[in-house]
Amino acid sequence: MTVVDELAAGLPADALITDSASTDAYRFDEASFCAAGAPLAVVRPTETEQVQHVLRVASAHRVPVVPQGARSGLSGAANAVDGGIVLALTRMDRILEIDPVDQVAVVEPGVLNAVLSRAVLEQGMYYPPDPSSWELSTIGGNLATNAGGLCCVKYGVTTDFVRGLEVVTASGELLRTGRRTAKGVAGYDLTKLIVGSEGTLGVITKATLGLKPAPEPALTMAAAFASPADALSAVTRIMAAGLQPSLCEFLDRVTVQAIQDYRDMGLPTGAGALLLTQSDRGPRAAEDVEAMGAICTELGALDVAVASDATESEMLMQARRIVHFAVEKLGSTLIDDVAVPRAKLVELLDGITAIAVEHDVLVSCPGHVGDGNMHPTVIFDRGDPAAVERAQRAFDAIMQLGLALGGTITGEHGVGVLKRGWLETELGELSLGLHRKIKEAFDPLGILNPGKVLAAR
């Protein structure tokens, strides 16, 4: 029997796709400049047992398997490989349980982030990780990349809310990691090891996620500044004052103009930078945002607006959530996500400005400034080979700058293919060697998402 025949023998008819006209749609995620192969087949499972079947067949024939969610990633981690099986998990989309007593939700990987967030909110609970792509991205994809989001400055990233996982190993066995309880320290923390591994250690088929009681609706402060440096100075003052914003976002002039051109949100396009902060501390939220606004005014803000209710706040947040779509209208993009210590943010922004000039490219720079995770986005004309080359050089220069400032090449998008060459630079030889040994322990045949995160030896 062929690989396809063996796959078909253990799957429903509608779960297996083999014609190239249909499988082509599963080749790429949203990253630029990341190679993708032609898959042998795409499997769309609905049950864990079907995932196990796929991995058993793949192991027997040493066929690569690429797990996929909504393909909204920005590092090429979900790109297909030649002759491999794409395991598209979007049909495993059930919320299995929401428990307000233990404060957990048990979900399958295909559940959309926004769908889960709304479902738990109906029961008075809150799932904080909220990437800007929350309407599109799946929980499985969020787990694979250890996604961040707008509220990380206060609540942390995806891994901070994962209590346990069900994972299908490369051989098709079922591994359960972690636990349901709020506390538990028995053994090595395999849960945190698998979260962020980008499908290279196993295929997540179920997750037990920690929840929090729902906070009061957040209030928002928006401040326009003449320069990015002024806005960043306000950030350091706000954080040092102990105000603990639940969101702290930065938009530079290029990004503000792009948003306004994409959709009229009433943003101040003449400003050098826009700072958005929130507080969700209930009765103290109004006091918090007023205090944040006062700091911005003291540091020379051109204009400060404090939302009077949750509806106004949500309208301001919509401006932040459409950044990706607005910037895409300017041309092809290479999206970076370097993170640096907050004290180095001014140096990072100044360095990015210099890089844009040196390489003659346009760079948009929004970011989660409260936790130092910025998204400098190089914009270029894909049809111009010289512009493409300049964009790639600028992208690399930004990553080098982030590392030189004591930061990291990725705060939340992952390594994938796009940043694989930079991983050794950040980790060093010893750490990279340990990474390879861990990969071999989980995946001795090297069939799980090969060529992602770690370069082939």
Phi, psi and chi 1 to 4 in degrees:
 res  aa     phi    psi   chi1   chi2   chi3   chi4
   1 MET       -  145.4  -67.3  176.7   69.5      -
   2 THR   -79.6  168.8   66.6      -      -      -
   3 VAL   -57.7  -44.3  172.4      -      -      -
   4 VAL   -63.6  -40.5  170.7      -      -      -
   5 ASP   -62.1  -43.4  -71.4  -22.0      -      -
   6 GLU   -66.3  -38.7  -72.2 -168.7   35.7      -
   7 LEU   -61.3  -47.4  -72.3  172.4      -      -
   8 ALA   -61.7  -32.0      -      -      -      -
   9 ALA   -65.0  -22.3      -      -      -      -
  10 GLY  -117.3   16.8      -      -      -      -
  11 LEU  -132.0  151.3  -64.9  169.5      -      -
  12 PRO   -62.3  152.9  -17.8   29.7      -      -
  13 ALA   -58.3  -36.9      -      -      -      -
  14 ASP   -82.6    1.2   65.0  -14.3      -      -
  15 ALA   -89.5  -15.3      -      -      -      -
  16 LEU  -114.5  126.0 -179.0   62.8      -      -
  17 ILE  -121.8  129.0  -56.8  171.4      -      -
  18 THR  -128.1  -16.8   56.5      -      -      -
  19 ASP   -74.3  135.8   63.7  -72.7      -      -
  20 SER   -63.0  -30.2   58.6      -      -      -
  21 ALA   -61.3  -32.1      -      -      -      -
  22 SER   -90.6  -38.3  -60.8      -      -      -
  23 THR   -70.3  -23.3   60.1      -      -      -
  24 ASP   -57.8  -31.1  -86.5   -4.2      -      -
  25 ALA   -67.0  -14.8      -      -      -      -
  26 TYR  -104.7   12.1  -66.6   84.4      -      -
  27 ARG   -78.4  -35.4  -68.0 -177.1   62.1 -149.3
  28 PHE  -123.5  151.4  -67.1   93.6      -      -
  29 ASP   -96.0 -155.6   65.9   11.7      -      -
  30 GLU   -91.4    3.8  -67.2  -67.6  -39.5      -
  31 ALA   -76.8  148.8      -      -      -      -
  32 SER   -91.9  154.3  -61.6      -      -      -
  33 PHE    59.4   33.4  -61.7  113.3      -      -
  34 CYS  -120.1  121.0  -67.2      -      -      -
  35 ALA   -64.8  148.2      -      -      -      -
  36 ALA  -139.2  143.5      -      -      -      -
  37 GLY   -98.0 -177.8      -      -      -      -
  38 ALA  -100.2  113.8      -      -      -      -
  39 PRO   -73.0  150.5   26.3  -33.1      -      -
  40 LEU   -69.2  -38.7  172.2   68.9      -      -
  41 ALA  -158.8  157.5      -      -      -      -
  42 VAL  -117.1  128.8  172.9      -      -      -
  43 VAL  -113.7  131.3  177.2      -      -      -
  44 ARG  -116.9   82.5  -57.7 -178.9  -58.7  155.0
  45 PRO   -73.1  159.1   29.9  -35.9      -      -
  46 THR  -121.0   -7.5   55.5      -      -      -
  47 GLU  -138.1  152.4  -56.9  -72.6  -15.2      -
  48 THR   -58.3  -38.9  -63.8      -      -      -
  49 GLU   -60.6  -32.8  -69.2   75.6   12.0      -
  50 GLN   -69.9  -36.3  -65.4  168.0   17.8      -
  51 VAL   -64.6  -42.6  176.8      -      -      -
  52 GLN   -59.6  -42.5  -69.6 -178.0  -87.1      -
  53 HIS   -59.5  -45.2  170.7   68.8      -      -
  54 VAL   -60.5  -44.8  170.3      -      -      -
  55 LEU   -68.9  -33.7  -92.2  -61.3      -      -
  56 ARG   -65.6  -44.1  -72.3  170.7 -174.7  144.9
  57 VAL   -64.5  -44.4  171.8      -      -      -
  58 ALA   -62.1  -41.3      -      -      -      -
  59 SER   -65.5  -41.7  -70.4      -      -      -
  60 ALA   -61.3  -33.2      -      -      -      -
  61 HIS  -107.4    2.6  -67.0  -88.2      -      -
  62 ARG    53.5   47.6  -62.3 -161.1  174.0 -160.9
  63 VAL   -99.6  131.6  175.0      -      -      -
  64 PRO   -63.1  147.5  -18.6   30.2      -      -
  65 VAL  -127.3  127.6  175.5      -      -      -
  66 VAL  -114.1  108.2  177.0      -      -      -
  67 PRO   -71.1  142.1  -13.4   28.7      -      -
  68 GLN  -135.7  148.2  -83.2 -173.6   -1.6      -
  69 GLY  -109.5 -120.8      -      -      -      -
  70 ALA   -85.7    1.1      -      -      -      -
  71 ARG    58.8   34.2  -57.7 -169.6  -56.3  -79.5
  72 SER   -96.6    4.4   60.1      -      -      -
  73 GLY   -66.4  163.7      -      -      -      -
  74 LEU  -125.0   25.3  -66.1  165.3      -      -
  75 SER  -132.9    1.7   68.8      -      -      -
  76 GLY    80.1    9.5      -      -      -      -
  77 ALA   -66.1  -24.9      -      -      -      -
  78 ALA   -99.5    8.9      -      -      -      -
  79 ASN   -69.5  141.1  -76.6    7.1      -      -
  80 ALA   -68.3  159.2      -      -      -      -
  81 VAL  -120.4  152.3  -61.6      -      -      -
  82 ASP   -57.2  130.3  -78.4  -33.2      -      -
  83 GLY    72.2    8.4      -      -      -      -
  84 GLY   -95.5  178.3      -      -      -      -
  85 ILE  -107.1  125.7  -60.1  166.7      -      -
  86 VAL   -90.0  125.3  167.5      -      -      -
  87 LEU  -105.5   93.4 -164.8   54.2      -      -
  88 ALA   -88.1  112.5      -      -      -      -
  89 LEU   -98.0   13.4  -61.6  159.1      -      -
  90 THR   -69.3  -19.9   51.4      -      -      -
  91 ARG   -83.8   -9.2  -63.8 -153.7  -58.6  174.9
  92 MET   -88.8   78.1  -65.3 -178.7   67.0      -
  93 ASP  -123.9   33.9   60.4   -4.6      -      -
  94 ARG   -96.1  135.9  -67.2  176.1  -63.0  170.9
  95 ILE   -87.0  109.2  -62.0  174.5      -      -
  96 LEU   -81.4  -28.9  -58.9  171.4      -      -
  97 GLU  -165.1  142.0 -178.6 -175.5   -0.7      -
  98 ILE  -128.4  118.6  -62.1  172.1      -      -
  99 ASP  -119.6  102.1 -178.6   -8.0      -      -
 100 PRO   -68.5  -19.6  -18.1   32.4      -      -
 101 VAL   -74.8  -55.3  176.0      -      -      -
 102 ASP   -80.6   -8.5  -81.8  -25.8      -      -
 103 GLN    57.1   55.7  -62.8 -174.2  -13.6      -
 104 VAL  -137.5  157.3  -63.6      -      -      -
 105 ALA  -126.0  139.2      -      -      -      -
 106 VAL  -111.7  122.9 -178.6      -      -      -
 107 VAL  -138.3  157.8  -55.4      -      -      -
 108 GLU   -88.7  163.9  -68.0 -178.2  -31.7      -
 109 PRO   -70.7  -20.7   24.4  -34.6      -      -
 110 GLY   -85.0   -0.3      -      -      -      -
 111 VAL   -66.8  131.5  174.3      -      -      -
 112 LEU   -71.6  143.5  -65.7 -180.0      -      -
 113 ASN   -55.6  -46.8 -176.3  -66.4      -      -
 114 ALA   -65.7  -35.0      -      -      -      -
 115 VAL   -64.7  -44.4  169.8      -      -      -
 116 LEU   -63.9  -45.7  173.6   62.5      -      -
 117 SER   -57.6  -42.7  -63.7      -      -      -
 118 ARG   -71.5  -36.5  -67.8  177.9 -177.5  127.9
 119 ALA   -66.2  -42.2      -      -      -      -
 120 VAL   -73.1  -30.2  -59.8      -      -      -
 121 LEU   -63.4  -34.8 -171.2   61.1      -      -
 122 GLU   -61.6  -21.6  -71.7  176.0    2.6      -
 123 GLN  -106.9   19.8  -62.2 -162.0   32.5      -
 124 GLY    77.0   18.3      -      -      -      -
 125 MET  -116.4  170.3  -55.0  -57.1  -65.4      -
 126 TYR  -140.7  128.3  177.0   42.5      -      -
 127 TYR  -108.4  102.5  179.7   65.5      -      -
 128 PRO   -67.4  -40.5  -24.9   36.3      -      -
 129 PRO   -56.4  121.2  -26.7   36.5      -      -
 130 ASP  -142.7   75.1   64.4  -21.3      -      -
 131 PRO   -56.5  154.1   17.7  -28.6      -      -
 132 SER   -57.0  -25.9  -64.0      -      -      -
 133 SER   -88.1   24.6   60.0      -      -      -
 134 TRP   -60.4  -24.8   74.5  -37.9      -      -
 135 GLU   -75.4  -17.4  -63.9  -80.5    6.7      -
 136 LEU  -112.9  -35.8  -53.9  172.4      -      -
 137 SER   -83.0  147.2   62.8      -      -      -
 138 THR   -93.6  158.7   62.2      -      -      -
 139 ILE   -60.5  -39.5  -66.6  -62.9      -      -
 140 GLY   -59.9  -43.1      -      -      -      -
 141 GLY   -65.8  -39.8      -      -      -      -
 142 ASN   -60.7  -41.3  -65.7  169.0      -      -
 143 LEU   -66.7  -41.8  -67.6  165.3      -      -
 144 ALA   -62.2  -36.4      -      -      -      -
 145 THR  -102.3   -1.0   58.5      -      -      -
 146 ASN    52.9   55.8 -165.3   10.6      -      -
 147 ALA   -60.7  151.6      -      -      -      -
 148 GLY  -103.0 -128.4      -      -      -      -
 149 GLY   146.1 -169.4      -      -      -      -
 150 LEU   -74.5  -26.3  -56.4 -177.2      -      -
 151 CYS  -100.6   10.2  -65.8      -      -      -
 152 CYS   -61.4  -30.9  -68.7      -      -      -
 153 VAL   -56.4  -30.8   62.6      -      -      -
 154 LYS  -105.2  -39.2  179.8  174.2 -179.0  179.1
 155 TYR  -104.9  -17.4  -67.3  103.6      -      -
 156 GLY    96.5 -177.2      -      -      -      -
 157 VAL  -100.9 -176.1  -64.3      -      -      -
 158 THR   -53.3  -46.7  -64.0      -      -      -
 159 THR   -59.5  -25.2 -169.4      -      -      -
 160 ASP   -69.8   -9.1  -62.3  -48.7      -      -
 161 PHE  -122.8   16.5  -65.5   87.9      -      -
 162 VAL  -106.2  117.2 -176.0      -      -      -
 163 ARG   -93.6  -35.0  -66.2 -164.6 -173.7  177.5
 164 GLY  -161.5  160.2      -      -      -      -
 165 LEU  -135.9  151.2  -61.8  171.9      -      -
 166 GLU  -108.3  125.1  177.5 -174.0  -88.2      -
 167 VAL  -132.8  132.1 -178.9      -      -      -
 168 VAL   -89.4  124.9  176.7      -      -      -
 169 THR   -79.6  174.0   67.5      -      -      -
 170 ALA   -60.5  -29.6      -      -      -      -
 171 SER   -86.8   -3.2   61.0      -      -      -
 172 GLY    93.7    4.9      -      -      -      -
 173 GLU   -78.7  161.4  -64.1  174.5  -76.2      -
 174 LEU  -105.7  116.8 -161.7   60.4      -      -
 175 LEU  -107.1  132.2  170.0   67.8      -      -
 176 ARG  -115.0  126.1  -69.1 -176.5  174.2   87.6
 177 THR  -116.7  158.4   74.4      -      -      -
 178 GLY    69.5 -151.9      -      -      -      -
 179 ARG  -165.3  171.8   53.4 -156.0   53.5   83.4
 180 ARG   -86.0  -26.6 -174.3 -171.7 -178.3   94.0
 181 THR   -66.7  156.7   55.6      -      -      -
 182 ALA   -68.7  -27.3      -      -      -      -
 183 LYS  -123.4  153.4  -65.9  172.6   65.9  177.5
 184 GLY   167.0  121.9      -      -      -      -
 185 VAL  -129.9   23.4  -65.0      -      -      -
 186 ALA   -76.5  122.5      -      -      -      -
 187 GLY    78.5  178.3      -      -      -      -
 188 TYR   -65.6  151.5  -62.2  139.5      -      -
 189 ASP   -87.6   80.9 -165.1  -18.4      -      -
 190 LEU   -68.5  -25.6  -61.8 -177.9      -      -
 191 THR   -60.7  -51.2  -57.7      -      -      -
 192 LYS   -68.5  -25.7  -73.4 -170.3 -178.1  -64.8
 193 LEU   -69.1  -40.2 -177.7   60.9      -      -
 194 ILE   -76.2  -37.5  -69.1  168.3      -      -
 195 VAL   -64.8  125.1  173.0      -      -      -
 196 GLY    91.9    0.1      -      -      -      -
 197 SER   -86.0    0.0   63.3      -      -      -
 198 GLU    57.8   39.4  -57.9 -177.4   43.4      -
 199 GLY    74.5   12.5      -      -      -      -
 200 THR   -93.1   -9.9   62.9      -      -      -
 201 LEU  -115.3  -19.6  -58.2 -178.0      -      -
 202 GLY   174.8  171.6      -      -      -      -
 203 VAL  -110.3  115.3  179.8      -      -      -
 204 ILE   -75.4  125.2  -62.8  168.1      -      -
 205 THR  -115.6  -10.3   51.4      -      -      -
 206 LYS  -160.5  145.7 -169.9 -177.4  -62.1 -179.2
 207 ALA  -137.2  137.5      -      -      -      -
 208 THR  -102.1  114.3  -59.1      -      -      -
 209 LEU  -110.7  135.4  -54.4  174.3      -      -
 210 GLY   -76.0  145.1      -      -      -      -
 211 LEU  -121.6  166.8  -53.4  173.7      -      -
 212 LYS  -125.9  157.5  -71.1 -175.0  172.9  -65.7
 213 PRO   -59.5  141.2  -22.2   33.2      -      -
 214 ALA   -63.5  129.9      -      -      -      -
 215 PRO   -77.6  170.8   30.4  -34.5      -      -
 216 GLU   -66.1  154.1  -66.2  -69.1  -32.6      -
 217 PRO   -53.8  135.0  -26.3   35.1      -      -
 218 ALA   -76.6  149.9      -      -      -      -
 219 LEU  -108.2  152.2  -64.9 -177.6      -      -
 220 THR  -123.7  144.1  -54.5      -      -      -
 221 MET  -119.5  134.3 -175.2  -82.0  -59.3      -
 222 ALA  -121.7  130.9      -      -      -      -
 223 ALA  -131.5  129.8      -      -      -      -
 224 ALA   -98.9  137.7      -      -      -      -
 225 PHE  -126.5  156.0  -69.2   86.9      -      -
 226 ALA   -70.3  -31.2      -      -      -      -
 227 SER  -140.8  154.8   71.9      -      -      -
 228 PRO   -58.3  -37.8  -26.0   35.2      -      -
 229 ALA   -60.1  -39.6      -      -      -      -
 230 ASP   -64.2  -42.1  -69.4  -17.8      -      -
 231 ALA   -64.8  -40.8      -      -      -      -
 232 LEU   -70.0  -32.2  -63.8  173.7      -      -
 233 SER   -63.1  -37.4  -65.0      -      -      -
 234 ALA   -65.4  -37.2      -      -      -      -
 235 VAL   -60.8  -48.0  171.2      -      -      -
 236 THR   -62.8  -36.2   57.7      -      -      -
 237 ARG   -68.7  -41.4  -77.9  -81.2  -62.1  -84.6
 238 ILE   -62.8  -45.0  -72.9  169.0      -      -
 239 MET   -68.4  -39.6  -60.6  -54.4  -66.6      -
 240 ALA   -68.2  -24.4      -      -      -      -
 241 ALA   -77.8   -5.2      -      -      -      -
 242 GLY    74.6   24.3      -      -      -      -
 243 LEU   -78.6  -16.9  -69.9  168.8      -      -
 244 GLN    48.6   66.5 -160.8  179.0   22.0      -
 245 PRO   -63.4  147.4   23.0  -32.8      -      -
 246 SER   -85.4   -6.9   55.5      -      -      -
 247 LEU  -159.6  139.9  174.8  146.9      -      -
 248 CYS  -149.9  101.1 -171.1      -      -      -
 249 GLU  -120.0  148.4  -64.7  -70.0  -55.7      -
 250 PHE  -122.9  136.6  171.3   89.9      -      -
 251 LEU  -129.7  127.2  -56.5  173.5      -      -
 252 ASP   -85.9  178.0   69.0  -16.7      -      -
 253 ARG   -59.9  -43.4 -175.0 -164.2  -57.4  -89.5
 254 VAL   -60.2  -42.3  173.3      -      -      -
 255 THR   -69.6  -43.2  -50.9      -      -      -
 256 VAL   -59.5  -44.4  170.5      -      -      -
 257 GLN   -64.6  -39.4 -175.6   65.8   61.9      -
 258 ALA   -63.7  -41.9      -      -      -      -
 259 ILE   -62.4  -45.7  -65.8  168.9      -      -
 260 GLN   -65.4  -35.9 -164.4   57.9   19.0      -
 261 ASP   -71.0  -32.3  -70.4  -16.9      -      -
 262 TYR   -74.7  -42.1 -179.8   76.4      -      -
 263 ARG  -155.5  130.4 -175.8 -177.1  -59.0  167.3
 264 ASP   -70.0  105.9 -174.7    0.0      -      -
 265 MET  -111.1    6.5  -54.0  -70.4  -72.0      -
 266 GLY    70.4   27.3      -      -      -      -
 267 LEU   -81.9  151.2  -59.2 -177.8      -      -
 268 PRO   -80.1   88.8   29.9  -33.7      -      -
 269 THR   -68.0  -16.4   55.8      -      -      -
 270 GLY   -82.2   -8.6      -      -      -      -
 271 ALA   -80.3  156.1      -      -      -      -
 272 GLY   -79.8  -22.5      -      -      -      -
 273 ALA  -164.1  153.5      -      -      -      -
 274 LEU  -127.0  131.8 -176.3   65.5      -      -
 275 LEU  -112.7  129.2 -174.6   64.8      -      -
 276 LEU  -117.9  127.1  -60.7  173.6      -      -
 277 THR  -131.4  157.4   66.9      -      -      -
 278 GLN  -136.7  158.2  -80.7 -169.9  -15.3      -
 279 SER  -133.7  136.2  173.1      -      -      -
 280 ASP  -118.0   29.8   60.8    2.4      -      -
 281 ARG   -89.5   40.7  -66.1 -153.9  -62.7  167.4
 282 GLY    55.2 -124.3      -      -      -      -
 283 PRO   -59.4  -22.2  -23.0   33.8      -      -
 284 ARG   -91.1   -4.1  -63.6 -170.3   60.0  178.4
 285 ALA   -61.8  -44.9      -      -      -      -
 286 ALA   -62.0  -41.2      -      -      -      -
 287 GLU   -63.3  -40.6  176.7 -174.2  -29.4      -
 288 ASP   -62.9  -50.8  -73.8  -11.3      -      -
 289 VAL   -68.4  -30.7  -68.2      -      -      -
 290 GLU   -64.1  -41.5  -72.3  -72.8   -9.2      -
 291 ALA   -65.8  -39.8      -      -      -      -
 292 MET   -63.9  -42.3  -65.8  175.4 -160.4      -
 293 GLY   -62.5  -38.9      -      -      -      -
 294 ALA   -63.7  -39.5      -      -      -      -
 295 ILE   -62.9  -43.4  -71.2  172.6      -      -
 296 CYS   -62.9  -42.6  -68.4      -      -      -
 297 THR   -62.2  -43.3  -61.4      -      -      -
 298 GLU   -61.3  -31.7 -178.0 -177.3  -21.2      -
 299 LEU   -96.0   17.9  -67.3  176.9      -      -
 300 GLY    93.1   21.0      -      -      -      -
 301 ALA   -58.5  138.9      -      -      -      -
 302 LEU   -71.1  -33.0  -56.7  174.9      -      -
 303 ASP  -157.9  141.7 -174.3   36.8      -      -
 304 VAL  -130.9  128.0  174.5      -      -      -
 305 ALA  -125.6  129.1      -      -      -      -
 306 VAL  -111.7  120.5  176.1      -      -      -
 307 ALA   -64.4  137.0      -      -      -      -
 308 SER   -87.3  -16.1   59.8      -      -      -
 309 ASP  -154.0  176.3   55.3   36.7      -      -
 310 ALA   -66.0  -30.3      -      -      -      -
 311 THR   -66.0  -46.0  -58.6      -      -      -
 312 GLU   -61.5  -40.3  -86.1 -172.2   53.3      -
 313 SER   -61.5  -44.4  -67.9      -      -      -
 314 GLU   -65.1  -33.3 -177.9   54.6   30.4      -
 315 MET   -65.0  -41.0 -171.0  169.7   66.3      -
 316 LEU   -64.7  -36.9  -75.6  168.9      -      -
 317 MET   -69.3  -29.9  -76.0  -56.2   97.7      -
 318 GLN   -61.1  -36.2  -79.5  -58.3  -47.3      -
 319 ALA   -59.9  -41.2      -      -      -      -
 320 ARG   -70.1  -36.8  176.0   60.3 -176.5   90.8
 321 ARG   -73.2  -19.8  -70.3 -168.7 -176.2  -81.4
 322 ILE   -97.0   10.6   65.0  172.4      -      -
 323 VAL   -54.0  -49.3  163.8      -      -      -
 324 HIS   -57.3  -45.3  178.3   66.1      -      -
 325 PHE   -70.5  -35.9  -53.2  103.3      -      -
 326 ALA   -68.2  -44.2      -      -      -      -
 327 VAL   -68.3  -33.2  171.8      -      -      -
 328 GLU   -59.4  -26.8  -84.3 -169.7  -29.6      -
 329 LYS   -68.6  -16.7  -68.4  -69.4 -174.5 -178.9
 330 LEU   -82.7  -16.2  -58.2  180.0      -      -
 331 GLY   149.2 -171.5      -      -      -      -
 332 SER   -67.8  150.8  -63.0      -      -      -
 333 THR  -131.7  146.5   58.4      -      -      -
 334 LEU  -118.9  112.8  -97.5  172.4      -      -
 335 ILE  -101.4  118.1  -57.0  173.8      -      -
 336 ASP   -94.1  162.7 -138.0  -37.0      -      -
 337 ASP  -148.3   55.9   76.7  -47.5      -      -
 338 VAL   -69.7  150.9  -64.0      -      -      -
 339 ALA  -129.7  138.2      -      -      -      -
 340 VAL  -134.9  162.3  -61.0      -      -      -
 341 PRO   -56.6  144.9  -23.3   33.8      -      -
 342 ARG   -56.5  -33.6  -78.9 -167.2  -68.7  -99.1
 343 ALA   -65.6  -15.2      -      -      -      -
 344 LYS  -102.9    7.0  -62.1  -69.2 -175.1  178.6
 345 LEU   -64.7  -39.8  -79.5  167.1      -      -
 346 VAL   -62.8  -43.7  173.7      -      -      -
 347 GLU   -62.0  -38.5  -70.1  179.0   65.1      -
 348 LEU   -62.7  -48.9  177.7   67.5      -      -
 349 LEU   -64.1  -42.2  -93.3  -68.8      -      -
 350 ASP   -61.8  -41.4  -73.1  -14.3      -      -
 351 GLY   -65.6  -38.9      -      -      -      -
 352 ILE   -65.0  -40.1  -69.9  169.4      -      -
 353 THR   -59.4  -44.1  -60.7      -      -      -
 354 ALA   -65.1  -39.9      -      -      -      -
 355 ILE   -63.6  -41.6  -72.0  167.8      -      -
 356 ALA   -60.3  -41.5      -      -      -      -
 357 VAL   -67.7  -47.2  172.2      -      -      -
 358 GLU   -58.7  -40.2  177.8 -176.2   -6.3      -
 359 HIS  -101.0    4.8  -63.7  -74.8      -      -
 360 ASP    55.2   54.1 -171.2   23.3      -      -
 361 VAL  -130.8  160.4  -67.0      -      -      -
 362 LEU   -94.0  131.9  179.2   64.5      -      -
 363 VAL  -126.0  123.8  178.0      -      -      -
 364 SER   -94.6  141.6  158.8      -      -      -
 365 CYS  -137.1   78.7 -164.7      -      -      -
 366 PRO   -84.6  172.4   32.6  -33.9      -      -
 367 GLY   173.8  163.7      -      -      -      -
 368 HIS   -86.0   75.7  -46.6  -53.1      -      -
 369 VAL   -65.6  -23.5   71.4      -      -      -
 370 GLY   -63.4  -29.8      -      -      -      -
 371 ASP  -114.5   16.2   53.6   24.8      -      -
 372 GLY    75.8   11.2      -      -      -      -
 373 ASN   -97.5  104.2 -173.4 -168.9      -      -
 374 MET  -105.5  154.7  -56.8  -60.6  -75.9      -
 375 HIS  -120.7   65.2  -64.7  -50.6      -      -
 376 PRO   -61.1  125.4   17.9  -28.0      -      -
 377 THR  -119.2  114.6  -58.7      -      -      -
 378 VAL   -82.6  125.3 -176.4      -      -      -
 379 ILE  -110.9  132.3  -58.3  160.1      -      -
 380 PHE  -155.2  173.7   60.3   97.6      -      -
 381 ASP   -99.1  109.0  178.1    1.4      -      -
 382 ARG   -62.1  -24.3 -170.7 -178.2  -71.5  -87.8
 383 GLY   -79.5   -4.9      -      -      -      -
 384 ASP  -109.5  105.4  180.0   -8.1      -      -
 385 PRO   -55.9  -36.6  -24.2   34.3      -      -
 386 ALA   -67.2  -39.2      -      -      -      -
 387 ALA   -66.6  -37.7      -      -      -      -
 388 VAL   -61.8  -45.2  170.7      -      -      -
 389 GLU   -63.9  -41.6 -175.0  177.8  -16.7      -
 390 ARG   -64.2  -38.9  -67.6 -163.3  -53.7  -86.3
 391 ALA   -63.5  -42.6      -      -      -      -
 392 GLN   -64.9  -39.8  -70.2  176.8  -46.3      -
 393 ARG   -65.6  -40.8  -70.9 -158.1  -57.3  -92.9
 394 ALA   -65.0  -41.9      -      -      -      -
 395 PHE   -58.1  -47.6 -178.7   84.3      -      -
 396 ASP   -64.4  -38.6  -74.1  -15.9      -      -
 397 ALA   -64.7  -34.8      -      -      -      -
 398 ILE   -67.9  -41.4  -68.7  169.2      -      -
 399 MET   -64.2  -41.1  -78.0 -165.8  -73.9      -
 400 GLN   -62.2  -40.4 -178.3   63.3   61.6      -
 401 LEU   -62.3  -45.5  173.2   62.7      -      -
 402 GLY   -57.8  -43.6      -      -      -      -
 403 LEU   -65.8  -40.5  -68.8  175.7      -      -
 404 ALA   -63.6  -26.4      -      -      -      -
 405 LEU   -90.8   12.1  -66.0  174.3      -      -
 406 GLY    83.6   21.7      -      -      -      -
 407 GLY  -106.5 -154.3      -      -      -      -
 408 THR  -136.3  155.4  175.9      -      -      -
 409 ILE   -75.7  -16.2   58.9  171.5      -      -
 410 THR  -151.9  125.8  176.0      -      -      -
 411 GLY   -94.0  -23.1      -      -      -      -
 412 GLU  -161.0  -15.3   59.5 -175.2    5.5      -
 413 HIS   -84.8  -18.4  -67.9  170.4      -      -
 414 GLY    91.5  174.9      -      -      -      -
 415 VAL   -91.2  -51.7  174.5      -      -      -
 416 GLY    54.4 -132.2      -      -      -      -
 417 VAL   -96.8  -36.8  176.5      -      -      -
 418 LEU   -57.9  -40.2 -173.1   63.5      -      -
 419 LYS  -115.8   13.3  -61.9 -171.8  174.3 -175.3
 420 ARG   -56.4  -40.7 -172.9 -179.7   57.5 -164.4
 421 GLY   -67.1  -20.4      -      -      -      -
 422 TRP   -92.3  -11.1  -78.7   93.8      -      -
 423 LEU   -63.3  -43.1 -172.4   62.5      -      -
 424 GLU   -61.7  -37.3 -175.5  171.7    0.5      -
 425 THR   -59.8  -42.4  -56.3      -      -      -
 426 GLU   -76.1  -42.7  175.6  167.1  -20.4      -
 427 LEU   -80.4  -39.1  -65.1 -177.3      -      -
 428 GLY    89.5  163.1      -      -      -      -
 429 GLU   -63.0  -44.6 -175.1  176.7  -15.7      -
 430 LEU   -63.2  -50.2  176.8   59.3      -      -
 431 SER   -62.3  -41.4  179.8      -      -      -
 432 LEU   -63.3  -38.2 -167.8   67.9      -      -
 433 GLY   -63.1  -39.8      -      -      -      -
 434 LEU   -66.1  -38.0  -69.3  171.4      -      -
 435 HIS   -57.6  -45.1  -84.7   65.8      -      -
 436 ARG   -63.8  -38.3  -69.1 -168.2 -176.2  -78.9
 437 LYS   -67.3  -38.5  -70.4  177.2 -178.8  178.0
 438 ILE   -64.0  -45.2  -68.7  168.0      -      -
 439 LYS   -57.6  -44.3  165.7   68.8  170.7  171.0
 440 GLU   -65.7  -36.1 -173.4  175.0   -6.8      -
 441 ALA   -64.6  -40.3      -      -      -      -
 442 PHE   -80.3  -32.3  -85.2   84.7      -      -
 443 ASP  -140.1   69.4 -179.0   21.0      -      -
 444 PRO   -60.5  -27.5   18.5  -30.4      -      -
 445 LEU   -87.2   -9.1  -60.7  178.8      -      -
 446 GLY    68.0   35.5      -      -      -      -
 447 ILE   -96.3  -14.4   64.9  168.2      -      -
 448 LEU   -86.2  110.6  -75.0  174.4      -      -
 449 ASN    45.3   54.8 -143.2    5.5      -      -
 450 PRO   -63.7  145.6   23.9  -34.1      -      -
 451 GLY    82.5    1.0      -      -      -      -
 452 LYS  -103.4  143.3  -45.2  -63.9  172.7   59.3
 453 VAL    70.0  -63.3 -176.7      -      -      -
 454 LEU  -103.8  131.0  -61.2  172.7      -      -
 455 ALA   -69.0  146.5      -      -      -      -
 456 ALA   -65.8  141.2      -      -      -      -
 457 ARG   -90.1      -  -71.3 -171.3  -69.1 -176.7
